[in-house]
């Protein structure tokens, strides 16, 4: 099932949650209220839900990653934190 496909490496959110699968990403997107003209939440959500091929899934996850970065939802990866901290 598409929603159970893993996202590697997993994404750590500033609120303490971890996004490990496309299903996790979809759940996070559904929690966020759309801000018309401000972000691409709906487009990202629909791309994740409709992705059928590996290429479509990769593209959808990349869009999700860009959206999450734009909203500053992600923690830096642990290895980057250790190197600079």
C-alpha positions as a LaTeX table, in Angstrom:
\begin{tabular}{lrrr}
\hline
Residue & $x$ (\AA) & $y$ (\AA) & $z$ (\AA) \\
\hline
Unk1 & 0.00 & 0.00 & 0.00 \\
Unk2 & 1.35 & 3.41 & $-0.97$ \\
Unk3 & 0.76 & 5.02 & 2.44 \\
Unk4 & 3.06 & 2.51 & 4.14 \\
Unk5 & 6.04 & 3.17 & 1.85 \\
Unk6 & 8.97 & 4.35 & 3.89 \\
Unk7 & 10.64 & 7.73 & 3.68 \\
Unk8 & 14.40 & 7.34 & 4.10 \\
Unk9 & 15.97 & 8.87 & 5.98 \\
Unk10 & 13.06 & 9.48 & 8.34 \\
Unk11 & 12.24 & 13.13 & 8.99 \\
Unk12 & 12.32 & 14.53 & 12.52 \\
Unk13 & 9.88 & 17.35 & 13.22 \\
Unk14 & 10.41 & 20.21 & 15.65 \\
Unk15 & 7.32 & 19.07 & 17.62 \\
Unk16 & 9.03 & 15.74 & 18.41 \\
Unk17 & 7.21 & 13.60 & 15.86 \\
Unk18 & 8.89 & 11.55 & 13.15 \\
Unk19 & 7.70 & 11.12 & 9.56 \\
Unk20 & 8.65 & 7.60 & 8.48 \\
Unk21 & 6.19 & 6.88 & 5.67 \\
Unk22 & 4.05 & 8.50 & 3.02 \\
Unk23 & 1.10 & 7.85 & 5.34 \\
Unk24 & 2.80 & 9.88 & 8.09 \\
Unk25 & 3.39 & 12.72 & 5.61 \\
Unk26 & $-0.26$ & 12.65 & 4.49 \\
Unk27 & $-1.45$ & 12.73 & 8.12 \\
Unk28 & 0.75 & 15.76 & 8.85 \\
Unk29 & $-0.49$ & 17.59 & 5.77 \\
Unk30 & $-4.11$ & 16.92 & 6.75 \\
Unk31 & $-3.46$ & 18.45 & 10.19 \\
Unk32 & $-2.22$ & 21.72 & 8.72 \\
Unk33 & $-4.80$ & 24.25 & 7.66 \\
Unk34 & $-4.43$ & 25.36 & 4.08 \\
Unk35 & $-3.25$ & 28.93 & 3.67 \\
Unk36 & $-4.43$ & 29.97 & 0.20 \\
Unk37 & $-1.74$ & 31.67 & $-1.82$ \\
Unk38 & 0.85 & 31.05 & 0.90 \\
Unk39 & 1.84 & 27.40 & 0.58 \\
Unk40 & 1.25 & 24.38 & $-1.65$ \\
Unk41 & $-0.28$ & 22.12 & 1.02 \\
Unk42 & $-3.20$ & 20.89 & $-1.09$ \\
Unk43 & $-1.03$ & 20.18 & $-4.13$ \\
Unk44 & 1.52 & 18.27 & $-2.02$ \\
Unk45 & $-1.25$ & 16.29 & $-0.31$ \\
Unk46 & $-2.87$ & 15.32 & $-3.62$ \\
Unk47 & 0.47 & 14.34 & $-5.18$ \\
Unk48 & 1.25 & 12.04 & $-2.22$ \\
Unk49 & $-2.23$ & 10.50 & $-2.29$ \\
Unk50 & $-2.17$ & 9.89 & $-6.06$ \\
Unk51 & 1.43 & 8.71 & $-6.50$ \\
Unk52 & 1.46 & 5.25 & $-8.08$ \\
Unk53 & 4.96 & 4.77 & $-9.51$ \\
Unk54 & 8.29 & 5.00 & $-7.73$ \\
Unk55 & 9.11 & 8.18 & $-9.67$ \\
Unk56 & 5.78 & 9.77 & $-8.70$ \\
Unk57 & 6.37 & 8.82 & $-5.07$ \\
Unk58 & 9.88 & 10.28 & $-5.07$ \\
Unk59 & 8.63 & 13.51 & $-6.63$ \\
Unk60 & 5.76 & 13.73 & $-4.14$ \\
Unk61 & 8.08 & 13.14 & $-1.17$ \\
Unk62 & 10.44 & 15.83 & $-2.54$ \\
Unk63 & 7.50 & 18.24 & $-2.73$ \\
Unk64 & 6.54 & 17.33 & 0.85 \\
Unk65 & 10.11 & 17.91 & 2.01 \\
Unk66 & 10.17 & 21.35 & 0.37 \\
Unk67 & 6.82 & 22.24 & 1.95 \\
Unk68 & 7.96 & 21.14 & 5.42 \\
Unk69 & 11.25 & 23.04 & 5.06 \\
Unk70 & 9.43 & 26.18 & 3.94 \\
Unk71 & 7.31 & 26.06 & 7.10 \\
Unk72 & 10.39 & 25.28 & 9.23 \\
Unk73 & 8.82 & 22.07 & 10.54 \\
Unk74 & 11.97 & 19.93 & 10.34 \\
Unk75 & 14.80 & 19.43 & 12.79 \\
Unk76 & 18.29 & 19.25 & 11.31 \\
Unk77 & 19.49 & 15.67 & 10.86 \\
Unk78 & 21.26 & 14.37 & 14.00 \\
Unk79 & 24.63 & 14.05 & 12.24 \\
Unk80 & 24.55 & 17.75 & 11.26 \\
Unk81 & 23.59 & 18.74 & 14.81 \\
Unk82 & 26.53 & 16.76 & 16.23 \\
Unk83 & 29.03 & 18.27 & 13.78 \\
Unk84 & 28.01 & 21.85 & 14.50 \\
Unk85 & 26.94 & 21.53 & 18.10 \\
\hline
\end{tabular}
